């Protein structure tokens, strides 16, 4: 089939950007979308043009590097799918091939806290700073007790892992009308808070993370729920309730 | 000057060596620690754990990674698990047994003392990870769960669904992010190491390119730790992430760090088969599936029936047939070669005859769908998304792919390379896996190196003193900066027409065919000359648009591919020189009557160590003899 990739081109953070259309012939609907972008880039390079910049590494949905707004939705809006797992057919969705050549629009994750670096590449280091502020359990190397000393109920471990599945891609922030990172931060608090090892620092962690959210240029959570729909790892909005509960409890205790 | 290949293994009985070394390593005082800067390159399991642990000890640390965040390092993609000798299953496991399994799995081409230490440290890694909040699988009683992996008869693998690497990396990354926020670590993302600074015969820093601005910068310190992963991407199609590359270790090699066993490359048996010609990479399905899956092909060549239409009697469960004791859990190299062999007989399955079935039907009948989903849920989802098939309804199709490199920079017992002050950890070194790595051992080695070994041994090196200041304006630093700038300019100025990807594919095809699952002298000689020609073509016909002083991913790839081409030549040279078979390295000239690798211990019970001798001279081949005292040499058998 033939498609058109309509791609946001922006040379660097300060340059103005615009959408540019690139026709691509003879692609297969089953191809990964990023393979089509690779193919386009090889052609651009052979023609001496600047290829399209985009982040991607593992190509199997686990590293969180890829992140493109596809036809208006972060990662293309398919359930539990990252951009690198999205096929051309998946990107086109139900409203696929009519008579005209279908168009797939690719734009960067656009939100206040993620400045554009180049084309589809953004700077997501604000997420690393949230983790640095409080998204950890302090366990100095060498200080750990025997691993089976503290039993962890199976259900708690499973629920912690559900939240820990977050890959830090930032789709939740890009999908949020307010640019909030509440789902990302809540997932980390839920992961660590659901384990007994995370209990001693629970209050301190919540306060530090909430402060980092404020300083990181993220908006407030308005409970729109767009983040949950965009999350490629199925993180549920309940974790935001955990964030709010932990933060409230910590504030009350610190009075 | 110490001899080039002094392994510096402590004296005394095997079980006491690491304790003894720890006791004899001199310590650095708390005030001095703050004055020593250690440069850690890479932020995967090895790099992140080393950087965080060194910072906790009080050293000033700089940690660099090429990704946009340290959390994206390729360790994140490890699925199946991490081994430890806890013996929680009461099935007879012990440090000794893990040591023996690992040494045997590596076909007796690893250094005994290192392997023993790895087994010894394995338990502390699990303790550390649990304390950090790594949500390992649990039993109903709250104790940690285990599963089995290839090459072992005990159940010693700890796991977090199919995302063990991700969860362990998050533990190390969170510690690293905490140390960065505290000010102990200067964390610099989107920086790629392009050269090593050597001054006064010691490694004193690295030169990086800022991948956003293009700025070429020097980062100086008193020791350098390379944790930059392996080089399986030399094959172009591999299970490695797209960005994984050999440039850091290759540049270190060119500056004098010797390279050990470059031809030892593992082909993972359970990957999704190649499809189409533009596939960007190959996707791994965790080996843990071999716990519950049975591998088979049709008995008859050219049988094109659907798998469910082939009756039991017309199926060949070839791993169970060939290796009755280990069955579907035979070591990776053994399973990969067996899969290739049945496909070479024309019994491979659709679509192109280069795949075998991994069938979960028996496990489904025994355990039920819910239990299987709990163990492998995310793998099933990944498989279904990529192929459209549900593994609980129809068997998975799998085929081997380049996955892990046992070779790497040569290191002594303290994980220091032949270049004083330069350490290599994780997959970047050669140390523990010999000629084949067992499943669930990569994470174990990366974390043993990063959490426990290198923080101690770097301290010992620094306490040894003799380190003067190194000025940013010194001749050595200026020379390294100028050399990176010149090479970068040359890539951009190249007047050719072909993108780096074209050269990468050509290299991958040569290596896969001639330096892959089976090798022979004639093929390796031909490969070397074809790679030489490819290097010449690359210099003339490469095209890199854009400027060196901007975000330029094509420039990044071109530099990496140019280094892979040089390394590919060394891989073939090493494979030709190792005129025996061992583990992953099957020389077709040296096989037992039933097609297993035939080692030649009299001539090759050694590590092959290559030293750079200049641009116009062939590298020099040194050897480190291997002695086996605790585990006498035996013929490896999984039958």
Interface residues (C-beta under 8 A of the other chain):
Chain A: X11 X12 X28 X31 X32 X34 X35 X38 X39 X41 X42 X44 X45 X46 X48 X49 X50 X51 X53 X55 X56 X57 X58 X59 X60 X61 X62 X63 X64 X65 X80 X81 X85 X117 X118 X121 X123 X124 X125 X127 X128 X129 X131 X132 X133 X135 X136 X137 X138 X139 X140 X141 X142 X143 X144 X145 X146 X147 X148 X150 X151 X152 X153 X154 X157 X158 X160 X161 X164 X165 X167 X168 X191 X192 X195 X197 X198
Chain B: X49 X52 X53 X56 X67 X68 X69 X70 X71 X72 X74 X76 X77 X86 X88 X123 X124 X126 X127 X128 X129 X130 X131 X132 X133 X135 X136 X137 X138 X139 X140 X141 X142 X143 X144 X160 X161 X163 X166 X167 X170 X173 X174 X175 X177 X178 X180 X181 X187 X189 X212 X241 X242 X243 X276 X278 X279 X280 X281 X283 X284 X381 X382 X385 X386 X451 X452 X455 X497 X498 X499 X501 X502 X543 X544 X545 X546 X550 X551 X553 X554
